[in-house]
Amino acid sequence: MTSDNQWRQRFSDLLVGHHSPTGDPIDAGARLIVFDEDGSEAFRAALARHHRFEKNEQTVWIRPLIGGQDTADGYQFNLGIVRRRALQWKAIRLVDDAVEIDLVHGQRARVEPADGPELAELARWDEFTNRLSPDEDAVLGRLDADSWHGRYA
């Protein structure tokens, strides 16, 4: 049986890239894959490097990276689209190097090391967020709002 601290630590380590094969966290990150009850893949996306666990609830807030695009000013994300999302769980376990989550509505989510296109998208996110002001970056990292009213909306 997986303790609460074990899976939370692994979840956090995956998102911030503490599993990097080079030792540099920027070379690693996490992706989310959601499976329907029949086992078919319903959703896949890289995850931003921040998350927030709700106190006294079985909920974690994440930010799947969707909708980025090349522009004349570099790769950008619309922060009105790249919103926080909640994972509400019934059960969580460590499976190999991933965290598997039985969601309350019957789907299963897997947070695992990103590679391929998801790792490339995370690198573009890192580059994009380097252009944010410290205040903008702090607002994103808090994961406490459902809308964005600043630049890049």
C-alpha positions as CSV (number, residue, x, y, z in Angstrom):
1,M,0.0,0.0,0.0
2,T,1.3,3.4,-0.9
3,S,1.4,6.0,1.8
4,D,0.0,9.5,1.2
5,N,3.4,11.0,1.6
6,Q,5.0,8.6,-1.0
7,W,2.6,9.3,-3.8
8,R,2.5,13.1,-3.1
9,Q,6.3,13.3,-3.1
10,R,6.4,11.3,-6.4
11,F,3.7,13.5,-7.9
12,S,5.6,16.6,-7.0
13,D,8.9,15.2,-8.2
14,L,7.5,14.3,-11.6
15,L,6.0,17.8,-12.1
16,V,9.2,19.7,-11.2
17,G,11.5,17.3,-13.0
18,H,13.4,15.7,-10.1
19,H,13.7,12.5,-12.2
20,S,15.9,14.1,-14.9
21,P,18.4,11.6,-16.4
22,T,20.9,14.6,-16.7
23,G,20.3,15.9,-13.3
24,D,18.9,19.1,-14.7
25,P,15.2,19.4,-13.8
26,I,14.5,21.4,-17.0
27,D,15.2,18.2,-19.0
28,A,12.3,16.3,-17.4
29,G,8.7,16.9,-16.4
30,A,5.3,15.2,-16.3
31,R,2.5,14.3,-18.6
32,L,-1.1,13.5,-17.7
33,I,-2.9,10.6,-19.5
34,V,-6.6,10.1,-18.7
35,F,-8.3,6.8,-19.6
36,D,-12.0,6.1,-19.9
37,E,-13.6,3.3,-18.0
38,D,-13.1,1.0,-21.0
39,G,-9.3,1.7,-20.9
40,S,-9.2,3.9,-24.0
41,E,-7.2,7.0,-23.9
42,A,-9.4,10.1,-23.5
43,F,-6.8,12.9,-22.9
44,R,-3.0,13.4,-23.0
45,A,-1.0,16.6,-22.2
46,A,2.2,17.8,-20.6
47,L,1.7,19.4,-17.2
48,A,3.0,22.7,-16.0
49,R,5.5,22.5,-13.2
50,H,3.2,23.6,-10.5
51,H,0.3,22.0,-8.6
52,R,-1.7,22.5,-5.4
53,F,-3.2,20.0,-3.1
54,E,-6.5,21.0,-1.5
55,K,-6.3,20.7,2.3
56,N,-8.7,18.2,3.7
57,E,-10.0,17.2,0.3
58,Q,-9.1,14.5,-2.2
59,T,-8.3,17.1,-4.9
60,V,-5.1,18.3,-6.6
61,W,-5.0,21.3,-9.0
62,I,-2.9,21.0,-12.1
63,R,-2.4,22.9,-15.4
64,P,-2.4,20.7,-18.5
65,L,-0.6,22.4,-21.4
66,I,-2.9,22.8,-24.4
67,G,-3.3,25.2,-27.2
68,G,0.2,26.6,-27.6
69,Q,1.2,28.0,-30.9
70,D,4.1,29.7,-32.8
71,T,3.7,33.4,-33.2
72,A,5.9,36.2,-34.5
73,D,6.9,36.8,-30.8
74,G,7.8,33.2,-30.2
75,Y,5.8,30.2,-28.9
76,Q,2.9,31.4,-26.8
77,F,0.1,30.0,-24.8
78,N,-3.3,31.6,-24.3
79,L,-3.6,31.7,-20.5
80,G,-7.4,31.8,-20.8
81,I,-7.3,28.4,-22.3
82,V,-4.4,26.8,-20.3
83,R,-6.5,26.9,-17.1
84,R,-6.2,25.0,-13.9
85,R,-7.9,21.6,-13.7
86,A,-8.9,19.5,-10.7
87,L,-8.2,15.9,-10.3
88,Q,-10.6,14.5,-7.7
89,W,-9.7,11.0,-6.6
90,K,-11.1,7.9,-4.9
91,A,-7.8,6.1,-4.8
92,I,-4.1,6.7,-5.7
93,R,-1.2,4.4,-6.1
94,L,2.4,4.3,-7.3
95,V,2.8,2.1,-10.4
96,D,6.4,1.8,-11.6
97,D,7.6,5.4,-12.0
98,A,4.1,6.9,-12.2
99,V,1.2,8.0,-10.0
100,E,-2.1,6.4,-11.0
101,I,-5.3,8.0,-9.8
102,D,-8.8,6.5,-9.8
103,L,-11.0,9.6,-10.4
104,V,-14.3,10.1,-8.7
105,H,-16.2,10.0,-12.0
106,G,-14.9,6.6,-13.1
107,Q,-11.9,7.5,-15.3
108,R,-8.3,6.7,-14.4
109,A,-5.5,9.3,-14.7
110,R,-1.8,8.5,-14.9
111,V,0.9,11.2,-14.2
112,E,4.2,9.9,-15.5
113,P,7.5,11.2,-16.9
114,A,7.0,13.2,-20.1
115,D,8.8,12.4,-23.2
116,G,8.5,13.0,-26.9
117,P,5.9,15.7,-27.9
118,E,4.8,16.3,-24.3
119,L,8.4,17.0,-23.1
120,A,8.9,19.3,-26.1
121,E,5.7,21.2,-25.2
122,L,6.9,21.5,-21.6
123,A,10.1,23.0,-22.9
124,R,8.1,25.5,-24.9
125,W,6.1,26.3,-21.8
126,D,9.2,26.9,-19.8
127,E,10.5,29.3,-22.4
128,F,7.1,31.1,-22.5
129,T,6.9,31.4,-18.7
130,N,10.4,32.9,-18.7
131,R,8.8,36.0,-20.4
132,L,6.2,36.4,-17.6
133,S,6.7,39.0,-14.9
134,P,7.3,37.6,-11.4
135,D,3.8,38.6,-10.4
136,E,2.3,36.9,-13.4
137,D,4.3,33.7,-12.7
138,A,3.2,33.8,-9.0
139,V,-0.5,34.1,-10.0
140,L,-0.2,31.1,-12.3
141,G,1.6,29.0,-9.7
142,R,-1.0,29.6,-7.0
143,L,-3.6,27.7,-9.1
144,D,-6.4,29.5,-7.3
145,A,-8.3,31.2,-10.2
146,D,-10.3,29.8,-13.1
147,S,-9.8,32.8,-15.4
148,W,-6.9,35.0,-16.6
149,H,-7.2,38.7,-17.0
150,G,-3.6,39.6,-17.8
151,R,-1.3,39.4,-20.9
152,Y,-1.6,36.4,-23.1
153,A,-5.3,36.0,-22.7
